[in-house]
Amino acid sequence: MEPASSTAVRTSILVGGHGVDGNLDGPGQPASTWREAEALGRVEPSGDGASFIADPDRLLDRVAALGVDEVLLRVCWARVEPVEGIYANTEIARVRALSDTIRSRGLSVGIVLSDGTLPEWLGPEGWLLPATPQRFAALGRALVDAVGEPSVVVALEEPATFAAAGWLVGAAPPFRRAAFLDSLAALDGMLASAAALAGSLGTMRSTFLSSPGVLGALEATLLGQPVPPVEPWAATLLARASAATPQRVDREARAAVRWPIAPIGDEVPLPPGLPGALLGRLVAPGDVPSLLEISSGASLRTVAALIDERGRVSRLRGHLRKERLTALLAAVDGLAPERRLERVVIGELTDRWRWGTYRSREGIVGVDRLRGPTGAEALDTDAAGVDAVSTMAAVLAAR
């Protein structure tokens, strides 16, 4: 791993994405591989989101109040390339203008390319196609040119989790179940895409947000990177999975992928469908010091509230944000100087649509979705009623 450019660890916030930007997968709108499931009622519509595209300043004001150093801006492949081979100049110009606006507020800008979702024209099995890595690399280069030397390129978010959701438990496109070998092939395709992108970026920082638990260890195994400690049964599973994978990620390409940003926390938003016992064994985050030793950064994962389909709160955890962030920063500061991480991602700015639902409210800023069919309003608190912006800002300011 290359050392960070500064002795100070950069603090980052994730902004945007499916269900935050709004206006995706509806009639006349750019289409992702979730469109059919939304149209058939298999998942909750993402709707107008939090209107980040229409009014970015409203949420960027919240970012400025947090006191972070960097915005990790999600972009949507379906918006940038709505038709195969044709980039939308208006969307690229929007990303460029938004990046300039963020920089004008004294913040760095990184870009996040995909959470596993593909444009509709590529199809739900797109990660299995041999040409996808080259297409993904071309998308990344186009956006890097638009943003103008982003501070980091995050290729993928939790690729193994998406592969498990899509091909094992039917919770994401292509909604298949028990297709174990194809789930490995899809993960291999995602990692090959990240490697192809990293290889085309030269010295520019490139990484990905790792999956939690055994799924994250599987990503590391396929990339030939250090694997966090796992139980014996999991080690056997990883060895078998690695042997069964096509491994399009060749040795040279693996070296181009930076060590990942590891998820830290015991409340990880996950796709529905996995039995509880199996879910816990596969995705429970590992020991914090061990994760920090094999990663280039850490991402604090937490859920403020779980809300059912009737709007009833079934769980509140927002009050734990402060102690979790404090503990994570203390663990990071305790690392030896040569092992200092590049960044700590303190979480999601807003609640967002994930795994086909808004049930899991993980945003530092909550979004009220109960005021009618057309929109959402950013709250002054998180979904648990905690002034998380002020709380997190105080922790960061005390460093």
Secondary structure, DSSP 8 states (H G I E B T S, - for coil): ----SSSS-EEEEEE--TTTS---SSTTS--BTTHHHHHTTSS---TTTT-TTT-HHHHHHHHHHHT-SEEEEE--HHHH-SBTTB--HHHHHHHHHHHHHHHHTT-EEEEEEESS--BGGG-TTGGGSTTHHHHHHHHHHHHHHHHTS-S-EEEEE-HHHHHHHHHTBSSSTT--BS-HHHHHHHHHHHHHHHHHHHHHSTTS-EEEE--SHHHHHHHHHHHT-------HHHHHHHHHHHHHS---S-HHHHHHS---EEEESS-----TTS-HHHHHHHH----HHHHHHT-SEEEE---SEEE-TTS-EEEE-GGGHHHHHHHHHHHHHTS-GGG--SEEEEEEEE---BTTBS-EE-EEE-EE--S-SS--EE-SS-TTS--HHHHHHHHHHT-
